[in-house]
Structures are given as structure tokens and as C-alpha cells.
């Protein structure tokens, strides 16, 4: 009997691997793109084809690919102490040192002296799950069992688990999963370009969004609202910076009704916005902060939740009667991940990548506006730091959408990939995002923008047909 020929890697993938956030039917037809190497801002696939990754993976490879020093730190940490949990007061030196460094870094760079303790997880989703549970626990300890609802925004992305996926305000992540869970309420997306009324100023739009939040709190009952969660800049929802005055109004309203503020810095932390943290950039005063992605630049799965003195005081004061805090993960504070994070923070600080993000972000915005700003189907090019979005419209004058089935931004992103530049076609708005490693150079930006502009030119006939 003849031997069965070995499966190709593509076929093995089709037969064995269940891909997240992927069309199963498309994948079975087209198969995977298998990447084998990364260096700086470039990836190489199994066929030797090189592409510029203008997405830094999923907004996360902040220090760039191929950092041998981080690999050396991970190897050394594995040899020294391959694992140590944090349950029952157990600890490791890397976890202790990282918690202390993160706490002091956030206090200093986000102007947040109120932050008190750091809790570790492994992903942005579980960090927001931790926040979800903490606000319930906190209010139960205070004898307020009705104060459990969390308000999020349409277009927000906070993860995909049951709790964090409910906080996410993008219906594609809910469909078929019986989400959102009860006690999650969504208010409007504060996107001035898309939702501002004719003649409405940005300040007036922000005031309208705050008024809607106030009306929602009053409708639901302030005694039932536990927290409000927000990204400083919406990422997956379309790269939407906050309208001027928005967060000032929101925070005043939260204070009036004793509502906790959860700030999701999973994407915006560690230099992505041109500041160490979005909280500092936009003068936010969080009670709980979620961090991940840039914490290790994705060299190791690690997340952190920073809790304020306001929350910590209640947990500490009631601990003698409530017993152990019964939440945590096997890999919370993994010593290898914490060692990698410490070394990653050294790189960000030592190479001044936060300032570099601000400088290169301005350059990227300028190059995109210069190259494609007059395209009839490009409605808006916006961003802050190395977090930039290009929003497509069928009619610029009327800001009219393409038909939903057309997915114009996906056509552009697909053609851009074929031309050798990776951007993300986002799931909520017709936006492609640019979020390269913070190490990106002007020459690499020029090359990427040239390829992207060429891709947009290639699909113009299709866009015209869709817009007709």
C-alpha cells in the first residue's frame, strides 16, 4: 500500500487549527498565510515574501519584532524559575518588581496618585473580566447589591469573553453568543465625524453625548449603575479620539452618582498614543485600569489591572470577615512574563519610544493626508500617536456609507496586503487602521504609505461601482 504523502502546512492548518475572528468558509477555501519570521516592522511568510506590518500584530508589538534581548531575558527567567503562581501569598521577584514599577509608572505618567495595587492576568479580555467582577465585589462589600450595571459605548472593544465581550459594543461579537449579558448598558459612540449633527460644533456634540449618558443613568437608576468603562481612544471601533470636553463631562457625571470609572488602556498604554498612557493624555481619573498588549510588546501573554485606593480600601477593610479574595488565574503574574515586561519597559524608556510614537505619528498622518487625502472615497484621516484610522465613505459631501455588503475598507486592506503592507480592516466602521511598532522609521512609513496608496488606486473602479 503506497505511503500517504505528508500534509502541507496549509492543509494541516485547515484540518487542525480553529482560528479566532476568522470566516471558517473563507479559510477553508483560501487557507492560511503562515508567517515564519519577524524583524523590526517586517514579517516574512513561508514563501519568503516580506510585508510591512503597519498593525504591530494586533496593536501590540510596540518595540518591534525580533528583539533578541527579550528572548534572552525569557530564556534566563525560564531557567531560573519557570513558573510560580501568586495564590495564597506566594510570589516571585519579577512579579513583585513589575507590580511596583507599573504602579509608580502609572502614578507618575498618568498623574494618578490614587492608584494602589496591581493584579495580573494574561490578556486584555481577562483584565476587563477582572474589572467586571471587581465592581460587583466592591458594591457587594459595601452592601449595595443593586449597584451592578456597567455602562459601555457602542463601538467600544473590551474583549471577547462573556463579560468583556458584553462590554464590547460591536454587534458582530455578540451575534450567536447570547451576548451581551444582563447588567451591561450601551450608550452612543462619541464619534464626532460620523454622528455630529449638521452645524453642530465638537463641543456641542460632546455635551450631547454627556447628556445622553446622564439620561441613561437617570433612566436605569443611579443606585443600579456601578461603573462606566471607556477606552481613552477607541481602537477596534474605528480609531476614534474623544471629542473635546467629552471626558471632562463624563467624569463630573460619574462623580455625582458615585460610579466607578474603568479605563481600558489595553491598546492605548505604553506609548501607542504618543504618551505613556491615554489616561495622562486626556486627564482621566480612573478607579480601575486594564493594561496588556504593549506591556510585553506581545513577547509574552500578560495583562495587569491597576486598582485605586478607593477600591482597595474597601477590599482591605472587609477582608477579615469576607475571607480570601477568590479570583485569579493559574498564570497570574507568571515570572517569565513579568521578567519580559520589565525588560520591555526598559526598551521603551531607554529608546524614548513614547516621544518617537508622537513624532512618527504626526509624520504618518501627514503622509497619509498628502497621499490619499483627496481621494473621493476617503472621508476622514485621524489619529493620535501611532494610532491612525482611515474612514471610507461612498460620498464625501454627504458622508454617505457604502452598502454594508460592499465592505470597501476590506477591499482596500486586502489589496494592500497583496502589495506588501498589513493594515487592519476594522469590524465596526469602514475604517482601516495603522498602528505600527513604535520603532517605525520615516523611510518605512513612506514605503508603507506608497504601497497603501497604490492599493487604493488599484481598487478605485470597484469602489466607484459600489458607490453608484
C-alpha positions in Angstrom: 0.0 0.0 0.0 1.6 3.3 -1.0 2.5 5.7 1.8 0.2 8.6 2.3 2.1 11.8 1.3 2.7 14.2 4.2 0.2 17.1 4.6 1.4 20.5 3.5 1.4 23.1 6.3 -1.6 24.8 4.7 -3.6 21.6 4.6 -2.6 20.7 8.2 -3.8 24.1 9.3 -7.2 23.6 7.5 -7.6 20.2 9.2 -6.4 21.0 12.7 -6.4 24.7 13.7 -9.5 26.6 14.8 -8.8 30.3 14.0 -10.2 33.2 16.1 -12.1 36.0 14.4 -12.0 34.3 11.1 -14.6 33.3 8.5 -14.5 29.5 8.5 -15.8 29.2 5.0 -13.3 31.7 3.6 -10.5 30.0 5.5 -11.3 26.5 4.2 -11.3 27.9 0.6 -8.3 30.1 0.8 -6.2 28.7 3.6 -3.8 30.5 6.0 -1.0 32.9 5.5 1.8 31.4 7.6 4.4 33.8 8.9 7.8 32.5 9.9 9.9 35.4 10.9 9.7 39.0 12.2 12.3 41.7 12.3 11.5 45.3 13.2 8.4 46.3 11.4 8.6 43.5 8.8 7.2 39.9 8.6 8.2 37.1 6.3 5.8 34.3 5.3 6.6 30.7 4.5 7.2 31.5 0.8 9.8 34.1 1.7 7.6 37.1 0.9 8.2 40.1 3.1 5.5 42.5 4.2 5.5 45.7 6.3 3.3 45.2 9.4 1.6 48.5 9.9 -0.6 46.9 12.6 2.1 45.8 15.1 0.3 42.5 15.2 -2.9 43.4 17.0 -1.8 46.9 18.2 0.7 45.1 20.4 4.3 44.7 19.1 5.3 48.1 20.4 9.1 47.6 20.4 9.1 45.7 17.1 9.8 42.1 16.1 12.9 40.1 16.7 14.3 41.7 19.9 17.0 39.1 20.8 17.4 40.8 24.2 13.8 40.0 25.2 14.3 36.4 24.1 17.4 36.2 26.2 15.6 37.6 29.2 12.8 35.0 28.7 15.3 32.1 28.4 17.1 33.2 31.5 13.9 33.6 33.5 12.7 30.1 32.4 16.0 28.6 33.6 15.8 30.5 36.9 12.1 30.0 37.8 10.0 28.5 35.1 6.7 29.0 37.0 5.3 30.4 40.2 1.7 31.2 41.0 0.6 34.0 43.2 -2.2 32.2 45.1 -2.1 32.1 48.9 0.5 34.8 49.3 3.1 33.0 47.1 5.1 35.4 44.9 8.2 35.7 42.7 10.7 38.6 42.5 9.8 39.5 38.8 6.1 39.8 39.7 6.8 42.0 42.8 9.2 44.3 40.9 6.9 44.6 37.9 3.9 45.5 40.1 5.9 48.1 41.9 7.3 49.6 38.7 3.9 49.6 36.9 2.2 51.3 39.9 4.8 54.0 40.1 5.0 54.5 36.3 1.2 54.9 36.1 1.1 57.2 39.1 3.8 59.4 37.5 3.0 59.3 33.8 -0.8 59.3 34.1 -0.9 61.8 37.0 -2.8 59.2 39.0 -1.5 59.2 42.6 -4.8 57.5 43.7 -3.7 54.1 42.2 -3.0 51.5 44.9 -2.4 47.9 43.7 -1.7 45.7 40.6 -3.4 42.4 39.8 -2.0 40.3 37.0 -3.7 38.2 34.3 -2.8 37.1 30.7 -4.9 39.1 28.3 -6.9 42.3 27.8 -10.1 40.3 27.9 -9.3 38.8 31.3 -8.2 42.2 32.6 -11.7 43.6 31.7 -13.3 40.5 33.2 -11.4 41.2 36.4 -12.8 44.8 36.3 -16.3 43.5 35.7 -16.0 41.2 38.8 -14.3 43.8 40.9 -17.1 46.4 40.6 -19.6 43.8 41.6 -17.5 42.6 44.5 -16.8 46.1 45.7 -20.5 47.0 45.8 -21.5 43.8 47.5 -18.9 44.5 50.2 -20.5 48.0 50.6 -23.9 46.4 51.0 -25.2 47.8 47.6 -26.3 44.6 45.8 -28.4 46.6 43.3 -25.5 48.7 42.1 -24.1 46.3 39.4 -24.8 47.7 36.0 -21.9 48.8 33.8 -22.3 51.4 31.0 -20.2 51.0 27.9 -20.3 52.6 24.5 -21.4 51.4 21.1 -18.2 50.8 19.1 -16.2 50.0 22.2 -13.9 47.0 22.2 -13.1 45.4 25.6 -12.6 41.8 24.7 -14.4 38.6 23.7 -15.1 36.6 26.9 -18.6 36.5 28.2 -18.1 39.6 30.5 -15.7 41.6 28.4 -17.5 40.6 25.2 -20.7 42.0 26.7 -18.9 45.3 27.5 -17.7 45.4 23.8 -20.2 47.5 21.9 -19.8 45.8 18.5 -22.7 43.5 17.5 -20.6 41.1 15.5 -19.0 39.9 18.7 -22.5 39.3 20.2 -24.3 37.6 17.4 -24.9 33.9 18.1 -23.3 34.0 21.6 -26.3 35.3 23.6 -24.5 38.5 24.5 -24.5 41.0 26.0 -25.1 39.7 29.5 -27.7 41.4 31.7 -26.4 44.5 33.6 -24.5 45.8 30.6 -25.9 49.0 29.0 -24.6 50.7 25.9 -24.7 54.4 25.1 -23.9 56.1 21.8 -20.5 56.1 20.1 -18.9 59.5 20.7 -17.6 59.8 17.1 -18.0 63.4 16.0 -17.1 62.9 12.3 -19.9 60.3 11.8 -22.5 61.3 14.4 -22.2 65.1 14.7 -25.4 66.9 13.5 -25.2 69.4 10.7 -23.9 72.7 12.1 -23.1 71.1 15.5 -19.8 72.0 17.0 -17.5 69.4 18.5 -18.1 70.9 22.0 -21.9 70.8 21.5 -21.6 67.2 20.2 -19.6 66.2 23.3 -22.2 67.9 25.6 -25.0 65.9 23.8 -23.1 62.7 24.4 -22.7 63.5 28.1 -26.4 64.5 28.3 -27.3 61.1 26.8 -25.2 59.4 29.5 -26.9 61.4 32.2 -30.4 60.4 30.8 -29.3 56.8 30.7 -28.2 56.9 34.3 -31.4 58.5 35.4 -33.5 56.0 33.4 -31.7 53.0 34.8 -31.5 54.4 38.3 -28.2 55.8 39.7 -28.4 53.2 42.6 -28.1 50.4 39.9 -25.1 51.8 38.0 -21.8 50.5 39.3 -19.3 51.6 36.6 -18.6 53.3 33.3 -15.9 51.8 31.0 -14.1 53.5 28.2 -11.0 53.4 26.1 -9.2 56.7 26.0 -9.2 56.4 22.2 -11.5 53.8 20.7 -9.3 51.3 18.8 -11.1 48.4 17.1 -14.2 50.6 17.0 -12.6 52.8 14.4 -9.7 54.8 15.9 -11.9 57.4 17.5 -10.2 60.0 19.7 -12.6 61.6 22.3 -14.3 64.9 21.2 -13.1 67.9 23.1 -14.7 68.2 26.5 -16.2 64.8 26.5 -14.3 63.1 29.2 -14.4 66.1 31.5 -18.2 66.0 31.3 -18.3 62.2 31.8 -16.1 62.3 34.8 -18.1 65.0 36.5 -21.3 63.0 36.0 -19.7 59.8 37.4 -18.6 61.6 40.5 -22.1 63.0 41.0 -23.5 59.5 41.2 -20.7 57.5 42.9 -20.0 55.5 39.7 -16.6 53.9 39.2 -14.6 54.7 36.1 -12.9 51.7 34.4 -10.3 52.9 31.8 -9.4 50.3 29.2 -5.7 51.0 28.3 -5.1 47.7 26.7 -4.4 49.3 23.3 -3.5 52.9 24.4 -1.0 52.0 27.1 2.8 52.1 26.8 3.3 54.8 24.1 0.7 53.9 21.5 -1.0 57.4 21.7 2.3 59.3 21.9 2.0 59.4 25.7 2.9 56.7 28.2 -0.8 56.3 28.9 -4.0 57.6 27.4 -5.2 58.4 30.9 -2.5 61.0 31.2 -3.0 62.4 27.7 -6.7 63.0 28.3 -6.6 63.8 32.1 -8.6 60.8 33.1 -9.0 59.8 36.8 -9.6 56.0 36.8 -10.7 53.7 39.6 -9.6 50.6 37.7 -7.2 50.4 34.7 -6.8 47.5 32.3 -3.4 47.0 30.6 -2.0 44.4 28.3 -0.6 44.3 24.7 2.3 46.9 24.9 3.1 45.7 28.5 5.3 43.0 27.0 5.0 44.1 23.3 3.3 40.7 22.9 6.5 38.8 23.6 4.6 37.0 26.4 0.9 36.9 27.3 0.4 39.2 30.3 -2.1 41.7 31.5 -2.5 44.0 34.5 -5.4 45.6 36.4 -4.5 48.6 38.5 -7.0 49.4 41.2 -7.4 52.7 43.0 -7.1 53.4 46.7 -10.9 53.9 46.7 -11.5 50.3 45.7 -8.5 48.8 47.6 -9.6 50.4 50.9 -12.9 48.6 50.8 -11.3 45.2 49.9 -8.7 45.5 52.7 -11.2 46.8 55.3 -13.6 43.9 54.8 -11.0 41.1 54.3 -11.1 39.8 57.8 -14.8 39.0 57.6 -15.1 38.1 53.9 -12.1 35.7 53.7 -9.8 35.2 50.7 -10.3 37.2 47.5 -11.5 34.2 45.4 -10.4 35.4 41.9 -7.3 34.8 39.9 -5.6 32.7 37.2 -3.0 30.0 37.1 -0.7 32.2 35.1 -1.4 35.5 37.1 2.0 37.2 37.5 3.9 34.5 35.6 7.5 35.1 36.5 8.7 34.7 32.9 6.1 37.2 31.6 6.9 39.6 34.3 10.7 39.5 33.6 9.9 40.1 29.9 7.7 43.0 30.8 10.4 44.6 32.9 12.9 44.3 30.1 10.3 45.6 27.6 9.7 48.7 29.7 13.5 49.3 29.8 13.5 49.3 26.0 10.5 51.7 25.8 12.1 54.1 28.3 15.7 53.7 27.1 14.9 54.3 23.4 12.4 57.0 24.2 9.8 55.2 22.1 6.9 57.3 23.6 8.3 60.5 22.2 9.1 58.7 19.0 5.5 57.5 18.7 4.3 61.1 18.9 6.8 62.3 16.3 6.3 59.3 13.9 2.5 59.5 14.4 2.5 63.1 13.2 4.6 62.1 10.2 2.3 59.2 9.3 -0.8 61.4 9.5 0.8 64.0 7.3 2.0 61.4 4.7 -1.4 59.7 4.5 -3.2 63.0 4.1 -0.8 64.1 1.5 -1.0 60.8 -0.4 -4.7 59.9 -0.2 -6.5 62.8 1.4 -8.1 64.0 -1.8 -9.4 60.5 -2.8 -13.2 60.8 -3.3 -13.8 57.8 -1.1 -11.6 58.8 1.9 -13.8 60.7 4.3 -11.5 61.2 7.3 -7.9 60.5 8.3 -7.4 60.8 12.0 -5.4 59.6 14.9 -3.0 60.3 17.8 0.5 59.0 18.2 0.9 55.8 16.2 -2.8 55.0 16.2 -4.3 56.2 12.9 -7.6 55.4 11.1 -8.8 56.0 7.6 -12.6 56.1 7.2 -14.2 55.4 3.9 -17.4 56.9 2.5 -19.3 56.5 -0.7 -20.0 60.2 -0.8 -17.7 62.7 0.9 -20.1 65.6 0.8 -22.9 63.7 2.5 -20.7 61.3 4.5 -22.8 58.6 3.0 -21.8 55.0 3.7 -21.1 52.3 1.1 -23.6 49.4 1.1 -22.8 47.2 4.1 -22.2 44.2 1.8 -19.6 46.2 -0.1 -17.1 46.4 2.7 -15.0 49.0 0.8 -12.3 49.2 3.5 -11.8 45.4 3.3 -11.2 45.6 -0.4 -8.5 48.2 0.2 -6.9 46.3 3.1 -6.9 43.1 1.1 -5.2 44.7 -1.9 -2.7 46.5 0.4 -1.7 43.1 1.8 -1.2 41.8 -1.7 1.1 44.9 -2.3 3.0 44.1 0.9 1.6 46.2 3.7 -0.6 44.9 6.5 -3.3 47.2 7.9 -6.5 46.2 9.7 -10.0 46.4 8.3 -11.9 47.1 11.4 -15.3 45.5 12.3 -17.5 48.4 13.4 -16.8 51.3 11.0 -15.5 51.2 7.4 -12.0 52.1 8.7 -8.6 50.7 8.1 -6.1 51.3 10.9 -2.4 51.9 11.0 -0.7 51.1 14.3 2.9 50.1 13.5 5.6 49.3 16.0 6.8 52.4 17.8 10.3 51.8 16.3 9.0 52.6 12.7 11.1 55.0 10.7 10.2 57.7 8.3 11.5 55.7 5.4 9.4 52.7 6.4 6.3 54.9 6.7 7.0 56.3 3.3 7.3 52.8 1.8 4.1 51.6 3.6 2.1 54.7 2.6 3.2 54.4 -1.1 2.1 50.7 -1.2 -1.2 51.6 0.5 -1.9 54.5 -1.9 -1.2 52.1 -4.8 -3.6 49.6 -3.4 -6.3 52.3 -3.1 -5.7 53.3 -6.7 -6.0 49.6 -7.8 -9.5 49.2 -6.3 -10.9 52.6 -7.3 -13.0 51.0 -10.1 -14.6 48.6 -7.6 -15.2 51.5 -5.2 -16.9 53.5 -7.9 -19.1 50.6 -8.8 -20.1 50.1 -5.1 -20.8 53.8 -4.6 -23.0 54.1 -7.7 
